[in-house]
């Protein structure tokens, strides 16, 4: 069964190309990926990302539960602060990457990937030996990402929350588009700046329409998942299911910065051992030197055409007008400037390892 968001009919009316994605009927593009990408990089665009999952964890020991399941140190959070982390599994892989919002010292709000809602819920529930009350509000929550350098200006008239001074990875609750108790966070998956707006499904159309009315003087446009992918890839952000999954090492994926060994968490010892032993491969960014677009699953080879790794994400960058990608290679090839080749239709196409973000 494919699920719809509260705005599926609206997207169809707007002429969106709809595709099944993570079990939902989602808009992949409206005016075209390059145009939408450009809109977000230079102006402001709005995504309906209501397929994402949201959980509330509440109780005296809510922090203890999060510390157990999360790679990051949630004790560093304060009210109104957001943290990026991942859920490690017992076998060295990643169950999901997610965001933790601290509402207050006993209440936390988790945002997880759409394809993993049930899996994450089961995993967190399984580790809840702390008497924490868990609530899955995914099916009743809509999420809009209003992204781009003009986002704060475009939304300013809709809320009393001081958007321009809001620090990256913080949030506030307030009146937004006439709706009370809306959560607005200075987060996003584009690297272009902007906000994410969480509302109840019953208020979704009201809020979406208000965003477009307020954003009209700034040429706001609806943006699909296609541009969301090209935007995140230009920043080198991992996509669950492509660059990280149940079998990939978070340390090899470059997530050591959110792996805090100062506390105990699921498989901390295993990851610590891996770190001490040294990594055998790494997720790297690369730019194509020769013509060709790298795609997920393509083989990475050396100068002698011997397979050395695989492409996990790849696209033609609308901003750079060149092909870019992410992929796992042995650490010997992970240094910036290393020459690698992508096997595209039995041809070795030259690429160079670069340090993301691709767009500075």
Secondary structure, 3 states (H helix, E strand, C coil): CCECCCCHHHHHHCCCEEEEECCEEEEEECCCHHHHHHHHHHCCEEEECCCCEEEEEECCCHHHHHHHHECCCHHHCCCCEEEEEEEECCCCCEEEEEEEEEEECCEEEEEECHHHHHHHHHHHHHCCCCCCEEEECHHHEEEEEEECCCHHHHHHHHECCCHHHCCCCEEEEEEECCEEEEEEECCCCCCCCEEEEEEEHHHHHHHHHHHHHHHHHHCCEEECHHHHHHHHHHHCCCCECCCECCCCCCCCCCCHHHCCCCCCCCCHHHHHHHHHHCCCEEEEEEEECCCCCCCCCCEEECCCCCEEEEEEEEEEECCCCEEEEEEEEEHHHCCCCCEEEEEECCEEEEEEEECCCCCC
